[in-house]
Amino acid sequence: MQAAPAKLSDEYDGRPGAVLARVQALYPKLIDLSLTRLQTLLARLGHPERMLPPVIHVAGTNGKGSTCANLRAVAEAAGLSVHVMTSPHLVDVTERFRIAGRLVSEDALVSTLEEIERINAGAPITVFEVLTAAGFLLFSRTRADLAIVEVGLGGKLDATNVIDRPSACVITPVDLDHQSFLGETLALIAAEKAGIIKPGIPVVSARQKPEVRAVIVDRAQLLGAPLWSVDEEIFLTASPARGTRAYRDPEGKLTLPEPALKGPHQEENAALAVAALRASGLALPDSAWSGISATRWPARLQRLHGSLAQRLPQGWELWLDGGHNPNAGEALAAAMSEWSDRPLHLAIGMKQSKDAEGFLRPVMRHAHSIHAICEEGQHLALPVEDIVRASGGHARPGPRLADVMSRLEGPPGRLLVCGSLYLAGVVLRQDGTIPD
């Protein structure tokens, strides 16, 4: 079963969606990697991207959002006022913009989008470019101590890469994804991600595959950018003290609390955030590092407790994760391997164009049962029969999450809904859990 094709206004629902739908009519391509159109618009807006507080720019394939969430949590624990721009949103487009610690209001976002629409004066522009311009304009008009900016797609030609002099750059794990835009090989994709590296600006990198690391090292050396990499200059290990981690980088040693975000991969995301803040030169008190124990980021191994969870049999748990590519599948499988205390059941829905087989392969071996789903309103959903095929016939058609939940039986277990951030947004709505 396949969801009906979604219109742009379905993805950006609410009043902002009406403005963005008009923008799309100017330039129907949703993705067209380039900097020229946005640079022209920003010049007409008075270059708000040049009026920002210190910026940490985050690229990569997986873990960008979690790393941004850790950055924000640590900075706010230090008492800093923080702007954050991330993508995509899960439930509402306002989630993309946090202005000095608070999500932008719908009124403020609509007003900003309408201002940009007037100044753009009908010139070709993509929706993501308009949203990026809106973020920079909103940031430039409110004082803050730090701005955290997540790359949308790639890096070198991503709209966010108009930032000339960030305080630090971060590259999270790089893997195959969006090959039609970024290239068919890891080296080509890595070159796009490494495009955010700037001359002389510190760059912090996750543990990478050899061909990816080679590209990042070459780029950093070419531009004279100091490079710290996990397992080379950055180390995070279990500490003798229960619930703590021993951290080390070229600046010295720290004792960190256990990260709030669950899963072994989140240890590295927390380390990247700490390293980026230290490499950036921001002076933070020792108390700031406690922030990683309070990080919140929806749909990343998130346990739900709302109306959906209450429909499960007594004693069951409902979990949600938005990972959607093979690398995310491997990270999720590592987390699932630690869940041996009760049966684990999977409800999997995916986006069209994603490598469903590559995502499913590592996670299936940990599941007691596997169910393929496609929810109403799930943007660009992969048909259920395609998910079943990608699973080698191991998955059973849901076809909806409600159907899966009605069939659950046996001893109390965990139901994990995963495979797509778009699915995650639908599930959060159904559960009544709104990101804040």
KEROLO-704212 format. One record per residue: residue in three letters; x, y, z of N, C-alpha, C, O in turn. Coordinates in steps of 0.2 Angstrom, whole numbers, plus 5000, padded with zeros to 4 digits. Layout:
N
ALAXYZXYZXYZXYZ...
//
This chain:
436
MET500449945000500050005000500450065000500950075004GLN500350114996500750174995500350234997499750244995ALA500650285001500350345002500250384996500650384992ALA499750424996499650474990500250524990500450544995PRO500450544984500950594984500850654988500350684988ALA501350674992501250734996501450794992501950794989LYS501050844993501250914991501650944996501750925002LEU502051004993502451034998502051065004502351055009SER501451085003501151115009500951065014500751075019ASP500950995012500850945016501450935021501350925027GLU502050945018502650935022502750995027502950995033TYR502551055024502651125028501951145030501751205028ASP501551105034500851125035500851185039501351205042GLY500251215040500151275043500251335039500351335033ARG500251395042500251455038500951465035500951495029PRO501551445038502151445034502151405027502451425022GLY501751355027501651315021501451355015501551335010ALA500951395017500651435011501151475008501151485002VAL501551515012502151555009502651505005502851525000LEU502851455008503351415005503051374998503451364994ALA502351364998502051344992502151394986502251374981ARG502051454988502151514983502851514981502951524975VAL503351504985504051504984504151444979504551454974GLN503951384980504051334976503851344969504151314964ALA503251384968503051394961503551434957503551434951LEU504051474961504551514957505051464955505351484949TYR505151414958505751364956505551294959505751274965PRO505251254955504951194957505451144960505251094963LYS506051144958506551104961506551104969506751164971LEU506451054972506551054980507251054982507451094987ILE507751024978508451024979508751044973508751014968ASP509251094973509651114968510251144971510251204972LEU510751104972511351124976511751184973511951174967SER511751244976512051304973512051354979511751354983LEU512551404978512551454983512351524980512251564983THR512351524973512251594970511651624971511551684973ARG511051584971510351614972510351644979510051694980LEU510551604984510551624991510951684992510751734996GLN511551684989512051744990511751804988511751854991THR511351804982511051854979510451884984510451944985LEU510051834986509551854991509851884997509551935000LEU510351855000510651885006510851955006510851995010ALA511151965000511452034998510852084998510952135001ARG510252064996509652104996509452115003509052165004LEU509552065007509252075014509752105019509652115024GLY510352125016510852165020511352115023511652135028HIS511452055020511952005023511851995030512252005034PRO511251965032511151945039511651885041511751885047GLU511851845037512351795038513051825041513451785044ARG513151885040513751915042513651945049514151975052MET513051945052512951975058512651925064512251945068LEU513051875064512851815068513351815074513951835073PRO513151785079513651765085514151715082514051685076PRO514651695086515051635084514651575082514151565085VAL514851545076514451495073514851425073515451425072ILE514551375075514751305074514351275069513751265069HIS514751255063514351225057514451145057515051125058VAL513951115056513851035057513651005051513051015049ALA514050965048513950925042514050845044514250835049GLY513850805039513950735040513350695037512850725035THR513350635038512750595035512250575041511650585040ASN512550555046512150535052512450565058513050575059GLY511950585063512150615069512150685070512350715075LYS512050715064512050795064511650825069511850865073GLY510950805069510450835074510650815081510550865085SER510850755082511050735089511650775092511650805097THR512150785087512750825089512550905090512750935095CYS512050925086511850995087511451005094511551045098ALA511050945096510750955102511250945108511150985113ASN511750905107512250905113512650975113512751005119LEU512751005107513051075107512651125111512851155115ARG512051125109511551165113511551155120511551205124ALA511451095122511351075129511951095133511851125139VAL512551085131513151105134513251185135513351215140ALA513151215129513151285129512651325134512851365137GLU512051295134511551325138511751305146511551345150ALA512051245147512251235154512751285156512851295162ALA513151315151513651365153513351435154513651485155GLY512651435153512351505153512351545147512151605147LEU512551515141512551545135511851555132511451505133SER511651605128511051605124511251585117511751605114VAL510851535115511051495109510451495103509851485105HIS510651515097510251505091510451435088510951415089VAL509851405086510051335082509551335076508951345076MET509851305071509551295064509651225062510251205061THR509151185062509251115060508651095055508251135054SER508751035052508251015047508350935047508850905048PRO507850895044507150925043506750935050507050915055HIS506150955050505750955056505350895056505350855051LEU505050875062504650815062503950835062503550795059VAL503650885066502950895066502850965064502350965060ASP503251015065503051085063503651115061504251105064VAL503651155055504251185052504551235057505151245057THR504151255062504551305067505051265071505451305074GLU505051205071505551165075506251175072506751165076ARG506351205066506951215063507351275066507951275065PHE507051315069507351375071507251385079506651395081ARG507751385083507751405090508151475090508751475089ILE507751525093508051585093508151605100507751615105ALA508851615102509051625109508751575114508451595119GLY508651515112508451465117507651445116507451395119ARG507351485112506551465111506451455104506651485099LEU505951405103505751395096505451455093505051495097VAL505551475087505251535084504451525084504251465083SER504051575085503351575084503151565077503551595073GLU502551545076502351535069502251605066502351625060ASP501951655070501851725068502551755066502551785060ALA503051745070503751775068504051745062504351775058LEU503951675061504151645055503751665049504051675044VAL503151665049502751685043502951755041503051775035SER503051805046503151875045503851875041503951915036THR504351835044505051835041504951805034505351835029LEU504651755033504551725026504251775021504451775015GLU503751805023503351855019503851915017503851935012GLU504251935022504751985021505251965015505452005011ILE505551905016505951875011505651865004505951884999GLU505051845004504651834998504651904994504651904988ARG504451964998504452024995505152044992505152074987ILE505652034996506252064994506552014988506952044984ASN506451954988506651914983506351934976506651914971ALA505751964977505351984971505351944965505451964959GLY505151874966504951834961505551804958505551764953ALA506151814960506751774958506751704959506551684964PRO507051664955507151594956507451574963507951604964ILE507151534967507451514973507151454976506551434974THR507551414979507251344982506951354989507151404992VAL506551314991506251314997506751315003506751355008PHE507251275003507751265008508151335008508351355014GLU508251365002508651425002508251475006508551515010VAL507651485005507151535008507151515016507251565020LEU507151455018507151435025507851455028507851475034THR508351445024509051465027509051535028509351555033ALA508851575023508851645024508451665029508651715033ALA507851635031507451655036507851645043507751685047GLY508151585043508551575049509051625051509151655056PHE509451645046509951695046509651765048509951805052LEU509151785045508751845047508551845054508651895057LEU508251795056507951785063508551795068508551825073PHE509051755066509651755071509951825071510151845077SER510051855066510351925066509951975070510252025071ARG509351965071508952015074508852005082508452045085THR509151955084509151935092509751915094510151875091ARG510051955099510651935102510751865105510251845108ALA511351835104511451775107512251765107512551805104ASP512451715111513151705112513451655107514051655106LEU513051615104513251555099512651545094512051545096ALA512851525088512351495083512651425081513251415080ILE512151375081512351315079511951305073511351305072VAL512251285067511951285061512051215058512651195057GLU511551175056511651105053511551115046511151145043VAL512051075042511951075035511351035033511150995036GLY511051055027510451025025510650965021510350905022LEU511050975016511250915012511950925009512050985006GLY512350885010513050885007513450935012513550925018GLY513650995009514151035013514351095008514251155009LYS514751075003515151124999514651174996514751234995LEU514051144993513551184989512951194993512451214990ASP512951164999512351175003512251255005512651285006ALA511551275006511451345007511751365013511951425013THR511851325018512151355024512851365024513151405028ASN513151345018513851355017514051425015514651445013VAL513551475015513751545014514051575020514351635020ILE514151535026514451565032515251555030515551505029ASP515551615030516251615028516751595034517251565033ARG516551615040517051615046516751585052516651625057PRO516551515052516351495058516851485063517451495062SER516651475069517151465075517451395075518051385077ALA517051345072517251275072516751245067516251265066CYS517051185064516651145059516651075062517151055065VAL516051035061516050975064515850925058515350945054ILE516150865057515950825052515750755055516250725058THR515150735056514950675059515050615054515250625049PRO514850555056515050495052514750505045514150525044VAL515150495040514950505033514850435030515250385031ASP514250425026514150365023513750375017513550435015LEU513550325013513150325007512450355009512150315012ASP512250405006511550435006511550485001512050525000HIS510950494998510850554993511350554988511550604985GLN511450484985511950484980511850514974512250544970SER511150524972510950564966511150634966511250664961PHE511350664972511550734973512250734974512550784972LEU512550694978513150704981513750654978514350664979GLY513550604974514050564971513950494973513650474978GLU514150444969514050374970514550334975514450284977THR515050374976515650344980515650384987515550434988LEU515950344992516150374998516550434998516550485001ALA517050434993517550484992517250544990517350604992LEU516750534985516450594982515950624987515950694988ILE515650584991515150614996515550645001515350705004ALA516150625003516550655008516850715006516850765010ALA516950725000517250784997516650844998516850904999GLU516050824997515550874998515450895005515350955006LYS515450845009515450855017516050905019515950945023ALA516650885016517250925019517250995016517651035017GLY516751005011516751075008516551125014516651185012ILE516351105020516251165025516851185028516851235032ILE517451145027518051165031518251235028518351245022LYS518451275032518751345030519451355032519651325037PRO519851395028520551405030520651425037520351475040GLY521051385041521251405047520751395053520851405059ILE520151365051519551355056519651285059519651235055PRO519651275065519651205068519051165065518551185065VAL519251105064518751055062518750995066519350965067VAL518250965068518150905072517850855068517250865065SER518150795068517850735064517650675068518050665073ALA517150645066516950585069517450525067517850545062ARG517450465070517750415067517450395060516850395059GLN517950395055517750385048518050325045518550295047LYS517650305039517950255035518650275032518650335031PRO519150235030519750255028519750305022520050355022GLU519250295017519250335011518950405013519050455009VAL518450405018518250465020518750505024518850565023ARG519050475028519550505032520150535028520350595029ALA520350505023520850525018520650595015521050645014VAL519950595013519750665010519750715015519950775013ILE519550705021519450755026520150785028520250845029VAL520650735029521350755031521650795025521950845027ASP521550775019521850815014521550885013521950935012ARG520850895014520550955014520851005020520951065019ALA520850975025521051015031521751035030521951095032GLN522250995028522951005027522951065022523351105022LEU522551055016522651105011522451175013522751225011LEU521951175018521751245020522051265027521851315030GLY522451225030522751245036522351245042522351285046ALA521851195041521351195047521551145052521551085050PRO521551165058521751115063521251055063520651075064LEU521450995063520950935063521050895069521550875071TRP520450885073520450835078519950785076519350795074SER520150725077519750665075519650615081520050605085VAL519050585081518950535086519450475085519550455079ASP519650455090520150395090520850425088521350385088GLU520950485086521650515085521850565090522350565093GLU521350615090521550675095520950675100521050705106ILE520350645099519850645104519650575106519650525102PHE519650565113519550495116518950505121518950545125LEU518550455121517950455126517950375128517750335124THR518050365134518050295137517650295143517550345146ALA517450235145517150225152517650245157518250235157SER517350275162517750295168517650245174517050215175PRO518150245178518050205184517450225189517050185192ALA517250285188516650315192516050295188515950315183ARG515550265192514950245189514550305186514550355189GLY514350295179513950345176514350405173514050455172THR515050395173515450445170515850425164515950365163ARG516150465160516550455155517250495155517250545158ALA517750455153518450495153518550525146518450485141TYR518650585146518650615139519350655139519650675144ARG519650645133520350685132520350705125520150675120ASP520650765124520750795118521450835118521750845124PRO521650875113522250915114522250965119522750995121GLU521650985121521651035127521651005134521751045138GLY521650945134521750905141521150855142520850835138LYS521050845148520650785151520050815154520050875157LEU519450785154518850795157518550735160518650685157THR518150745165517650685167516950705165516750765167LEU516650675161515950685158515450645161515550585163PRO514850665161514250625163514050575158514250585152GLU513650525159513450485154512950525149512550565152PRO513050515143512550555138511850535139511650475141ALA511450585139510650575140510450535134509950495135LEU510650545128510350515122510650445122511250425123LYS510150395120510350325121510650295115510550315109GLY511050245116511450205110512150225110512350275112PRO512550175109513250185108513550235104514050275105HIS513150245098513350295093513250365096513650415094GLN512850375102512750445105513350465109513450515110GLU513750415111514350425115514850475110515050525112GLU514850455104515350485099515050555098515350605097ASN514350565097514050625095514150675101514250735100ALA514150645107514250695113514950715113515150775115ALA515450665111516150685111516250735106516650785107LEU515950735100516050785095515850855097516150905096ALA515250855101515050915103515550955108515651005108VAL515750915113516250935118516850965114517151015116ALA517150925109517750935106517651005102518051045102ALA517051005098516951065094516951135099517251185097LEU516651125104516551185109517251205111517451265112ARG517651155113518351165115518851195110519251235111ALA518751165104519151185098518951255096519351295093SER518351275097518151345095518451405098518451455096GLY518651385104518951445108518451475113518651515117LEU517851455113517351475118517551465125517751405126ALA517551505130517751495137517151475140516651505141LEU517151405142516551375146516751355153517351325154PRO516351365158516551335164516551265165516151235160ASP516851235170516851165170516151135171515951075169SER515651175174514951145175514651135168514051105168ALA514851165163514551165157514451095154513951075151TRP514951055155514950985152514450935155514250885152SER514150955160513550915163512950925158512550885159GLY512950965153512450975148512250915144511750905143ILE512750875143512650815139512250765143511950715139SER512150765149511750725153510950745153510550715155ALA510850805150510150835149509950845142509450875141THR510350825137510150835130509550795128509350745130ARG509150835124508450805122508450815114508650875112TRP508250765111508250765104507750715101507850655102PRO507150735099506650685097506750635092507150655087ALA506450575092506550525087507250495086507350465081ARG507650505092508250465092508250415098508450435103LEU508050355097507950305102507550345108507750345113GLN506950365106506550405111505950355113505650335109ARG505950355120505350315122504750365122504750415125LEU504150335120503550375120503150355126503050295127HIS502750405128502350385134501550415133501150415137GLY501450435127500850465125500250425124500250365126SER499750445120499150405118499350345114498950295115LEU499850345110499950285106500250235111500050175111ALA500750255115501050205120500550175125500550115127GLN500050215126499450185131499050135128498650095131ARG499050125121498650075118499050005118498749955116LEU499650005120500049945120499749895126499549925131PRO499849835125499749795131500149815137500649845137GLN499849795143500149815149500849785150501049735148GLY501349835152502049815153502449825146503049815147TRP502149845141502549855135502849925134502549965138GLU503349935130503649995129503650015122503649975117LEU503550075120503550105113504150155112504150195116TRP504550135107505150175106505050195099504750165094LEU505450255097505450285091506150305089506550335093ASP506350295082506950315080506950335072506550295069GLY507250385070507150415064507750395059507750415053GLY508250355061508750335057508450295051507950265051HIS508850305045508550285039509050265033508750255027ASN509650255035510150235030510550175033510450165039PRO510950145029511350085031511750105038511750065042ASN512050155038512550175043512050185050512250165055ALA511450215049511050225054510750155057510650145063GLY510650105052510450045054510950005058510749975063GLU511650015056512149985060512150015067512249975072ALA512050085068512050115074511450085078511550075084LEU510950085075510350065079510349985081510149975086ALA510649945077510749875079511249875085511149825089ALA511749915085512149915091511849925097511949895103ALA511349975097510949995103510449935104510349925110MET510149905099509649855100510049795103509649755107SER510649785102511049725105511049725113511149675116GLU510949785115510949795123510249785126510149785132TRP509749775121509049755124508949685124508549665120SER509149645128509149575128508649555134508549495135ASP508349605138507949585143507249565141506849545146ARG506949585135506349575133506249565126506749595122PRO505749535123505749535115505649605112505349645115LEU505949605106505949665103505549655096505749615092HIS505049705095504649695089504749765085504849815088LEU504849755078505049815074504449835069504149785066ALA504249895069503749925064504149975060504350025062ILE504249955054504749995049504350025043504049985040GLY504450085043504250125037504750165034505150195038MET504850175028505450205025505250255019504650255017LYS505650295018505550345013505750315006506250275005GLN505450335001505650314994506350344993506550394995SER506750304989507450314987507950294992508550304990LYS507750274998508250255003508350185002508050144999ASP508950165004509250095003508850055009509150045014ALA508250025008507949995013508249925015508249915020GLU508549895010508849825011509449845016509649805020GLY509849895014510449915018510249935025510649915030PHE509749965026509449985033509249925037509449915043LEU508849885033508549825037509049765039508949735044ARG509549755035510049705036510249695043510249645046PRO510549755046510849745052510349745058510449715063VAL509749775057509249775062508849715063508549695068MET508749675057508249625058508449565062508049535065ARG509149555063509349495067509249505074509249455078HIS509049565076508849575083508149575085507949585091ALA507749565080506949575081506649505082506749455078HIS506149505086505749445087505249445082505049385079SER504949505079504549505073504649575070504849625073ILE504449575063504649635059503949645055503649605052HIS503749715055503149735052503349795047503649835050ALA503049785041503149845037502549885037501949865036ILE502649955038502049995038502150055034502650075031CYS501550095032501550155029500950195031500350175031GLU501050245035500550285038500250335034500650365029GLU499650355035499350405031499650475033499750485039GLY499850515028500150575029500950565029501250615030GLN501150505028501950495028502250515022502050485017HIS502550575022502850605016503350555012503750525015LEU503150545005503650505001503750435004504250415004ALA503250405006503250345009503450285004503150284999LEU503850235006503950175002503450135003503250115009PRO503150104998502650054998502749995003503349975003VAL502249975007502349915011502649855008503149825010GLU502449845002502649784998503449784996503749734996ASP503649844995504349854994504749845000505349815000ILE504549865006504849855012504949775014505449745016VAL504349745012504349665013504849635009505249595011ARG504849655002505349634998506049645000506449594999ALA506249705002506849725005507049675011507649665012SER506649655014506749615020506849545019506949505023GLY506849525012506849455010506249415012506349355013GLY505749445013505049415015505049405023504549375025HIS505449425027505449425034504949465037504649445042ALA504849525034504349575037503649555035503549525029ARG503149565039502449555038502149625037502249675040PRO501649625032501349685031500949715037500549675040GLY501049775039500649805044499849805043499549765046PRO499649845038500049895034500149955038500550005036ARG499749965043499750025048500050005055499949945057LEU500250055058500550045065499950025069500049975074ALA499350045069498850025073498649955072498549915077ASP498749925066498649855064499149815068499049765071VAL499849835068500349805071500249795079500249745082MET500049855082499949855089499349815091499349785096SER498849805087498249765088498449685088498049645091ARG498949665085499149595084499749575089499849515090LEU499949625093500549605098500249565103499749575106GLU500649515105500449465110501049435113501649445110GLY500949395118501549365121501849405127501449455130PRO502349385130502649425136502749495134502949515129PRO502749545139502949615138503549625134504049595136GLY503549665129504149675125504149745123503849795126ARG504649765118504649835116504449835109504649785105LEU504149885107503949895100504349955098504250015100LEU504749945093505250005090504950025083504949985079VAL504750085082504550115076505150145073505450195076CYS505350135067505950155064505950155057505550135053GLY506450195054506550195047506550255043506750265037SER506250305046506050365042505950425047505550415052LEU506250485046506050545050505350565048505050595053TYR505150555042504450575040503950535044503450555047LEU504050465045503650425049503750445056503150445059ALA504250465058504350485065503950545067503550545072GLY503850595062503450645063502650625064502350655068VAL502450585059501750555060501650525066501150535070VAL502150485069502050445075502050495081501650485086LEU502450545081502450595086501750625087501450635092ARG501450645081500850675081500250625084499850645088GLN500350565082499850515084499950505092499450495095ASP500550505094500650495101500450555105500350555111GLY500450615102500350675105500950705109500950745113THR501550685106502150705109502450755104502650745099ILE502450815106502650875102503350895104503450915110PRO503850895099504550925100504550995103504151035101ASP504951005108504951075111505651095111505751155113
//
